[in-house]
Amino acid sequence: MVEHEKTGLVDRITWTISRIAMILPAVIVAVMFCEVVLRYVFARPTLWANELSLWLAGAAYLLAGLYAMQQRSHIRITLLYDVMPRWLRKTCDVLSVLFLLVFVFAVIWGGFGEAWVKLNRWETFGTAWDPPIPATLKPLILIVLLLTAVQAVSNLICDWNREPEEHGLPEDVDLDIVALQAGRERERRAARD
């Protein structure tokens, strides 16, 4: 995958956070491997492996959305977007950022009180190991949403005068239409026989 260039301070911050987040799945695998070995080889299961993997996976999931926004790989109906004139594309871009900002504002407005209480109480998960998953992930949701909104505005500003991308088949996809049609014909003949 070719990453989108880093066009400013916001992109560099997001890129740095994303690099840290990309390590988390490997850490989760290591934690689960440790748990499997301890549980099935030494018959000494841990109290912490499952909760730690949930905690790390939650953080990785949240931070992946931020990285997707920086890479401009969020969902867009490119089939329609590519046939629009430039002014309509810009209008759609502005509207999508405005809708995102309204959504982020609403979630932060509605969720700040709960996140603040969980953080101040240092609310824990309620298991034997009892990690502070709610106390850390609830505020992280709001922080990542705020960073995603800032990244979306940064993308809009950086991409405003940029030439539009045309989307087609990825360059690394090598389709042999004749071979695909021949394969379908063979399947049809085999089904009839």
Secondary structure, DSSP 4 states (H G I P E B T S, - for coil): -PPPP--SHHHHHHHHHHHHHTTHHHHHHHHHHHHHIIIIISS---SSHHHHHHHHHHHHHHHHHHHHHHTT-S---HHHHTTS-HHHHHHHHHHHHHHHHHHHHHHHHHHHHHHHHHHHHT----SSS---HHHHHHHHHHHHHHHHHHHHHHHHHHHTTSPPP---S-TT----HHHHHHHHHHHHHHHH-
